[in-house]
Amino acid sequence: MSAAKKSPGPLEGIRVLDLATMLAGPYAATLLGDLGADVIKVESHFGDDSRRLGPEVEGERSPFIAINRNKRSLVLDLRTERAQEVFAKLLETTDVVITNVREPACSKLGQSYEQVKKHREDIIWAGVTSFGPDGPYAGRPGIDFLAQGYGGLLSLNGEPAERPVRVTVPLIDTMTSELVSVGVLAALFHRERTGEGQRIDVSLLDALTHAQCSGLGAFHMAGEVTPRTGNRSQYFAPSGVYPTKDGKSIVITCPSDKFFGHLANALEADWTTDERFATIDGRLANEDLLDQVVAEGTMRFDRDELVVRLVEADVLTAPINEIPEVAADPQIHHNEMIVETQHTKLGALKVTGVPVKLRGSPGSVRQAPPVHGEHTRELLAELGYDAAAVDDLAADKAIGVWSG
């Protein structure tokens, strides 16, 4: 996105404190930052755990870089009284707090809803947990992978005769972050009308249960337990991954007779007149044979040639892109989902863009992911601390300051 297009966004003037670590909580704060909020990432001297995972360039790690755009970094040791004094001043200027720190650590660090509300009565507090803030699983540690187990996703993913396979993309974390941001936006709207802040709770387990609406609906209504089908569909055929002449693969799925007819025409096959394939029920009953003949058809073409051919024939299809191909995809670039920003240490840096396209007050990537403690001096100056006071707090280890 060019500088000319970088509007402040609809959340300009809203301050968000990101007290969370890793993905679900921090990415929710990022989405609010994308939409214009002033997001302050409050970190300990150790820093967000994601600063120590994954590929490293000049001391910066890709997991942190990937999800922390549009933030300023402030290092506070909230175990100390002096840092708590700074934190109190910061909370007075804050609209939204996001945390995923478990109890009792959350209260020990002064981050609970009841504690932060003392500093601003109308504050909005969002707590992210794995399984819920109370109930039989409350207090347990958890991550995306565990939620996939409890929420049934693992049981559905993989080939029928094989062991379950995890979804490697952190979909549950990402869905949770989106629900947190939705909750915050709703709470901001409520506060605008009533003047009241409130507490929000979102868990990974609830996010996945929400996404399991189809499977749970089938179970509760008809007693059906959704089977693991691999790349196939439970309800129609063909639907799967098919090979191409150049050793690559393509997705083809045909949820209706219309799309199956389009596929047959594109591959110059007479399948629609074959009684084994003429109906959805027939195609399901003869799915092994159908997959074999479709694969024979796709193997006549290189992948990219076949995608063009099938798209022109109005077939539901997609290439199976690898990450470098995703990064170069023309539609993704057209959608401005890969944008360039200037990182303090790394220089020109590409990050993912804003997924919500507001036409009247669009969000934007205005700031690169911050270096640890990069904005401590700047933020304390905004709170009224002079340079000598900041130096004194830094010498006392109450705060951390990036030296550059």
C-alpha positions as CSV (number, residue, x, y, z in Angstrom):
1,M,0.0,0.0,0.0
2,S,1.4,3.4,-1.0
3,A,1.9,6.2,1.6
4,A,-0.9,8.1,-0.1
5,K,-3.3,5.3,0.7
6,K,-2.4,5.1,4.4
7,S,-5.4,6.5,6.2
8,P,-5.4,6.7,10.0
9,G,-8.1,4.1,10.0
10,P,-11.5,4.0,11.8
11,L,-9.9,3.2,15.2
12,E,-7.7,6.3,15.3
13,G,-7.6,7.6,18.8
14,I,-8.2,4.2,20.5
15,R,-5.3,2.9,22.5
16,V,-4.8,-0.8,23.0
17,L,-2.3,-2.5,25.4
18,D,-1.1,-5.9,24.1
19,L,0.0,-7.7,27.2
20,A,-0.2,-11.1,25.5
21,T,2.4,-13.4,24.0
22,M,2.7,-15.8,21.0
23,L,-0.2,-15.6,18.6
24,A,-3.9,-15.5,19.5
25,G,-3.8,-12.4,21.8
26,P,-1.1,-10.5,20.0
27,Y,-2.6,-11.0,16.6
28,A,-6.0,-9.6,17.8
29,A,-4.1,-6.5,18.9
30,T,-2.5,-6.4,15.5
31,L,-5.8,-6.5,13.7
32,L,-7.0,-3.5,15.8
33,G,-3.8,-1.8,14.9
34,D,-4.4,-2.4,11.3
35,L,-7.7,-0.6,11.7
36,G,-6.0,2.5,13.2
37,A,-5.6,1.8,16.9
38,D,-2.5,2.9,18.7
39,V,-1.2,-0.5,19.9
40,I,1.4,-0.7,22.6
41,K,3.1,-4.1,23.1
42,V,4.1,-4.3,26.8
43,E,6.9,-6.9,27.2
44,S,9.0,-8.1,30.0
45,H,12.8,-7.9,29.8
46,F,12.7,-11.4,28.4
47,G,10.2,-10.4,25.7
48,D,7.4,-12.1,23.9
49,D,8.2,-15.9,23.6
50,S,7.8,-15.6,19.8
51,R,11.0,-13.4,19.8
52,R,12.9,-16.7,20.4
53,L,11.3,-19.0,17.8
54,G,11.9,-19.6,14.1
55,P,14.2,-18.2,11.5
56,E,16.5,-15.4,12.7
57,V,17.9,-12.4,10.8
58,E,20.1,-9.9,12.8
59,G,18.6,-11.1,16.0
60,E,15.0,-10.7,14.9
61,R,12.8,-13.8,14.6
62,S,10.2,-14.4,11.9
63,P,7.3,-15.5,14.2
64,F,7.3,-12.2,16.0
65,I,7.8,-10.2,12.8
66,A,4.9,-12.0,11.1
67,I,2.2,-11.0,13.6
68,N,3.3,-7.8,15.3
69,R,3.0,-5.0,12.8
70,N,1.4,-1.7,13.7
71,K,2.7,-1.7,17.3
72,R,5.1,0.1,19.6
73,S,7.2,-1.8,22.1
74,L,7.5,-0.9,25.7
75,V,9.5,-3.0,28.2
76,L,8.2,-3.0,31.8
77,D,9.1,-5.4,34.6
78,L,5.7,-5.5,36.1
79,R,7.1,-7.5,39.1
80,T,8.5,-4.2,40.4
81,E,6.7,-1.4,42.1
82,R,8.2,1.3,40.0
83,A,7.1,-0.4,36.8
84,Q,3.6,-0.7,38.2
85,E,3.6,3.0,38.7
86,V,4.3,3.5,35.0
87,F,1.8,0.9,34.2
88,A,-0.9,2.7,36.2
89,K,-0.3,5.9,34.2
90,L,-0.4,4.0,31.0
91,L,-3.7,2.4,31.9
92,E,-5.3,5.8,32.5
93,T,-4.8,6.5,28.8
94,T,-5.8,3.1,27.6
95,D,-9.1,2.0,26.0
96,V,-8.5,-1.8,25.6
97,V,-6.3,-4.3,27.3
98,I,-5.6,-7.8,25.8
99,T,-3.9,-10.4,27.8
100,N,-3.4,-14.2,27.8
101,V,-1.5,-14.5,31.0
102,R,-3.0,-17.2,33.2
103,E,-3.9,-16.8,36.8
104,P,-2.4,-16.4,39.4
105,A,0.4,-14.7,37.4
106,C,-2.2,-12.3,35.8
107,S,-3.2,-10.8,39.1
108,K,0.4,-10.9,40.4
109,L,1.3,-8.6,37.5
110,G,-1.6,-6.3,38.0
111,Q,-3.3,-7.3,34.7
112,S,-6.7,-8.7,35.9
113,Y,-9.9,-6.9,34.9
114,E,-10.6,-5.8,38.4
115,Q,-7.1,-4.4,38.8
116,V,-6.9,-2.4,35.5
117,K,-10.5,-1.1,36.0
118,K,-9.3,0.7,39.1
119,H,-7.2,2.9,36.8
120,R,-9.9,3.5,34.2
121,E,-13.5,2.7,34.9
122,D,-14.7,2.3,31.3
123,I,-11.7,0.1,30.2
124,I,-12.3,-2.9,27.9
125,W,-10.4,-6.0,29.0
126,A,-10.1,-9.0,26.8
127,G,-8.7,-12.3,28.2
128,V,-7.6,-15.1,26.0
129,T,-7.4,-18.6,27.4
130,S,-7.1,-22.0,25.9
131,F,-10.2,-23.6,27.4
132,G,-12.1,-20.8,29.2
133,P,-11.5,-18.7,32.3
134,D,-13.4,-21.1,34.6
135,G,-14.9,-24.6,34.4
136,P,-13.2,-28.0,34.6
137,Y,-10.3,-27.1,32.3
138,A,-9.6,-23.6,33.7
139,G,-6.0,-22.8,34.3
140,R,-4.6,-25.4,32.1
141,P,-1.8,-24.5,29.6
142,G,-2.8,-24.9,26.0
143,I,-1.9,-24.0,22.4
144,D,-3.6,-24.4,19.0
145,F,-2.5,-28.1,18.7
146,L,-4.3,-29.0,22.0
147,A,-7.4,-27.2,20.9
148,Q,-7.4,-29.2,17.7
149,G,-7.5,-32.3,19.9
150,Y,-10.3,-31.2,22.3
151,G,-12.4,-29.6,19.6
152,G,-12.4,-32.6,17.2
153,L,-10.4,-31.1,14.4
154,L,-7.6,-33.7,14.6
155,S,-10.1,-36.5,14.3
156,L,-11.3,-35.0,11.0
157,N,-7.9,-34.3,9.4
158,G,-5.9,-36.8,7.4
159,E,-6.6,-39.9,5.4
160,P,-9.3,-42.3,6.7
161,A,-7.0,-45.3,7.2
162,E,-4.1,-43.3,8.7
163,R,-3.5,-41.5,12.1
164,P,-4.9,-38.0,12.5
165,V,-2.8,-35.1,11.2
166,R,-2.5,-31.7,12.8
167,V,-3.4,-28.6,10.8
168,T,0.0,-26.9,10.7
169,V,-1.3,-23.4,9.9
170,P,-2.3,-21.9,13.3
171,L,-5.9,-21.6,12.3
172,I,-7.4,-21.9,15.8
173,D,-5.1,-19.1,17.1
174,T,-6.0,-17.0,14.1
175,M,-9.7,-17.6,14.5
176,T,-9.4,-16.7,18.2
177,S,-7.7,-13.4,17.4
178,E,-10.5,-12.5,15.0
179,L,-13.1,-13.2,17.6
180,V,-11.2,-11.2,20.2
181,S,-11.1,-8.2,17.8
182,V,-14.8,-8.6,17.1
183,G,-15.5,-8.7,20.8
184,V,-13.5,-5.5,21.3
185,L,-15.2,-3.7,18.5
186,A,-18.6,-4.7,19.9
187,A,-17.5,-3.5,23.4
188,L,-16.3,-0.2,22.0
189,F,-19.6,0.3,20.3
190,H,-21.4,-0.5,23.6
191,R,-19.2,1.9,25.5
192,E,-19.9,4.6,22.9
193,R,-23.6,4.2,23.6
194,T,-23.6,3.7,27.4
195,G,-20.2,4.8,28.7
196,E,-19.6,1.4,30.2
197,G,-16.5,-0.7,29.7
198,Q,-16.6,-4.5,30.2
199,R,-14.7,-7.8,30.4
200,I,-14.4,-10.1,27.4
201,D,-13.4,-13.7,27.5
202,V,-12.4,-15.7,24.4
203,S,-10.9,-19.2,24.3
204,L,-9.3,-21.3,21.6
205,L,-11.7,-24.1,22.4
206,D,-14.7,-21.9,21.9
207,A,-13.3,-20.6,18.6
208,L,-12.9,-24.1,17.2
209,T,-16.3,-25.2,18.6
210,H,-17.8,-22.3,16.8
211,A,-16.1,-23.4,13.6
212,Q,-17.4,-27.0,14.1
213,C,-21.0,-25.8,13.6
214,S,-21.6,-28.2,10.6
215,G,-20.3,-31.3,12.3
216,L,-21.9,-30.6,15.6
217,G,-25.2,-29.7,13.8
218,A,-25.2,-33.0,12.0
219,F,-24.5,-34.9,15.2
220,H,-27.2,-33.2,17.2
221,M,-29.8,-33.3,14.5
222,A,-29.2,-36.7,12.9
223,G,-26.7,-38.5,15.1
224,E,-24.1,-38.4,12.3
225,V,-20.4,-38.5,13.3
226,T,-18.5,-36.8,10.5
227,P,-15.9,-39.2,9.1
228,R,-12.3,-38.4,8.2
229,T,-12.3,-38.3,4.4
230,G,-8.8,-37.1,3.5
231,N,-9.0,-34.9,0.4
232,R,-12.4,-36.3,-0.6
233,S,-15.8,-34.8,0.2
234,Q,-18.3,-36.7,2.3
235,Y,-21.2,-35.6,0.0
236,F,-20.1,-35.4,-3.6
237,A,-17.4,-36.6,-6.1
238,P,-15.0,-36.0,-7.6
239,S,-13.3,-33.9,-5.0
240,G,-9.7,-34.2,-4.3
241,V,-6.1,-33.6,-5.3
242,Y,-5.0,-34.8,-8.7
243,P,-1.6,-35.1,-10.4
244,T,-0.3,-33.1,-13.4
245,K,2.2,-34.0,-16.1
246,D,4.9,-31.8,-14.5
247,G,4.8,-33.5,-11.2
248,K,2.7,-30.9,-9.5
249,S,-0.9,-31.2,-8.1
250,I,-4.2,-29.5,-8.5
251,V,-7.4,-29.3,-6.5
252,I,-10.7,-30.1,-8.3
253,T,-14.1,-30.3,-6.6
254,C,-17.5,-30.8,-8.2
255,P,-20.4,-30.3,-5.7
256,S,-23.1,-30.5,-8.5
257,D,-23.9,-32.0,-11.8
258,K,-23.2,-28.7,-13.4
259,F,-19.6,-28.5,-12.3
260,F,-19.0,-32.1,-13.1
261,G,-20.3,-31.5,-16.6
262,H,-17.9,-28.5,-16.9
263,L,-15.0,-30.8,-15.8
264,A,-15.9,-33.5,-18.3
265,N,-16.1,-31.0,-21.1
266,A,-12.7,-29.4,-20.2
267,L,-11.0,-32.8,-20.1
268,E,-12.8,-33.9,-23.3
269,A,-14.4,-36.9,-21.5
270,D,-17.9,-38.5,-22.0
271,W,-18.4,-39.1,-18.2
272,T,-21.8,-37.4,-18.1
273,T,-23.2,-40.2,-20.3
274,D,-21.6,-43.0,-18.3
275,E,-24.3,-44.4,-15.9
276,R,-21.7,-44.9,-13.2
277,F,-20.9,-41.2,-13.1
278,A,-24.2,-39.6,-14.3
279,T,-25.5,-38.8,-10.8
280,I,-23.9,-37.6,-7.5
281,D,-24.9,-40.9,-5.9
282,G,-23.3,-42.8,-8.8
283,R,-20.1,-40.9,-8.6
284,L,-19.9,-41.5,-4.8
285,A,-20.5,-45.2,-5.3
286,N,-17.8,-45.4,-7.9
287,E,-15.4,-42.9,-6.4
288,D,-12.2,-44.9,-6.7
289,L,-12.7,-45.5,-10.4
290,L,-13.8,-41.9,-10.9
291,D,-10.6,-40.6,-9.2
292,Q,-8.5,-42.8,-11.5
293,V,-10.1,-41.5,-14.7
294,V,-9.9,-37.9,-13.6
295,A,-6.2,-38.4,-12.7
296,E,-5.6,-39.8,-16.1
297,G,-7.2,-36.7,-17.6
298,T,-5.2,-34.2,-15.4
299,M,-1.9,-36.0,-16.2
300,R,-2.2,-34.9,-19.8
301,F,-1.4,-31.3,-18.8
302,D,1.1,-29.3,-16.9
303,R,-0.4,-27.7,-13.8
304,D,-0.5,-24.1,-14.8
305,E,-1.8,-25.0,-18.3
306,L,-4.5,-27.1,-16.7
307,V,-5.6,-24.4,-14.2
308,V,-6.1,-22.0,-17.1
309,R,-8.1,-24.6,-19.0
310,L,-10.3,-25.5,-16.1
311,V,-10.9,-21.9,-15.0
312,E,-12.0,-21.0,-18.5
313,A,-14.4,-24.0,-18.4
314,D,-15.9,-22.7,-15.0
315,V,-14.6,-25.6,-13.0
316,L,-13.9,-25.3,-9.3
317,T,-10.2,-25.7,-9.2
318,A,-7.0,-24.3,-7.7
319,P,-3.2,-25.1,-7.9
320,I,-1.6,-26.4,-4.8
321,N,0.8,-23.5,-4.2
322,E,3.8,-23.7,-2.1
323,I,4.8,-20.7,0.1
324,P,7.0,-19.0,-2.5
325,E,4.2,-19.2,-5.0
326,V,1.7,-17.8,-2.4
327,A,4.1,-14.9,-1.8
328,A,4.2,-14.2,-5.6
329,D,0.4,-14.8,-6.3
330,P,-1.0,-11.9,-8.4
331,Q,-4.4,-11.9,-6.7
332,I,-2.8,-11.7,-3.2
333,H,-0.7,-8.8,-4.4
334,H,-3.7,-7.1,-6.0
335,N,-5.5,-7.5,-2.7
336,E,-2.5,-5.8,-1.0
337,M,-2.0,-8.7,1.3
338,I,1.7,-8.5,0.9
339,V,3.0,-5.0,1.7
340,E,6.4,-3.4,2.4
341,T,7.4,-1.5,5.5
342,Q,10.6,-0.2,6.9
343,H,12.0,-2.1,9.9
344,T,14.3,-0.3,12.3
345,K,17.0,-3.0,12.0
346,L,16.1,-5.0,8.9
347,G,15.3,-2.2,6.5
348,A,12.7,-2.9,3.8
349,L,10.5,-5.7,5.1
350,K,7.5,-7.4,3.6
351,V,4.7,-8.4,5.9
352,T,1.1,-9.5,5.4
353,G,-1.5,-6.7,4.8
354,V,-4.9,-5.7,6.2
355,P,-7.5,-8.4,5.5
356,V,-10.6,-6.2,6.1
357,K,-11.1,-3.7,3.3
358,L,-13.0,-0.6,4.6
359,R,-13.6,1.6,1.6
360,G,-14.4,4.8,3.5
361,S,-11.8,4.6,6.3
362,P,-9.3,1.9,5.3
363,G,-6.8,0.5,7.6
364,S,-3.1,0.2,6.7
365,V,0.3,-1.1,7.8
366,R,1.8,2.1,9.2
367,Q,4.5,0.7,11.4
368,A,6.9,-2.3,11.1
369,P,7.0,-4.8,13.9
370,P,9.0,-3.2,16.7
371,V,12.4,-4.0,18.1
372,H,12.2,-5.1,21.7
373,G,11.9,-1.9,23.8
374,E,12.2,0.3,20.7
375,H,9.6,2.8,21.9
376,T,10.1,2.8,25.7
377,R,11.6,6.3,25.7
378,E,9.0,7.7,23.3
379,L,6.0,6.3,25.3
380,L,7.3,7.3,28.7
381,A,7.8,10.8,27.3
382,E,4.2,10.8,26.3
383,L,3.3,9.9,29.8
384,G,5.2,12.9,31.2
385,Y,8.6,11.4,32.1
386,D,11.7,13.4,31.3
387,A,14.9,11.9,30.0
388,A,16.5,11.8,33.5
389,A,13.5,10.0,34.9
390,V,13.6,7.4,32.1
391,D,17.3,6.8,32.7
392,D,16.7,6.3,36.4
393,L,13.9,3.8,35.7
394,A,16.1,2.0,33.3
395,A,19.0,1.9,35.7
396,D,16.6,0.4,38.3
397,K,15.6,-2.3,35.7
398,A,11.9,-1.2,36.0
399,I,11.9,-0.6,32.3
400,G,13.9,-1.7,29.3
401,V,15.2,0.7,26.7
402,W,16.5,-0.3,23.3
403,S,20.0,1.1,22.9
404,G,20.0,1.1,19.1
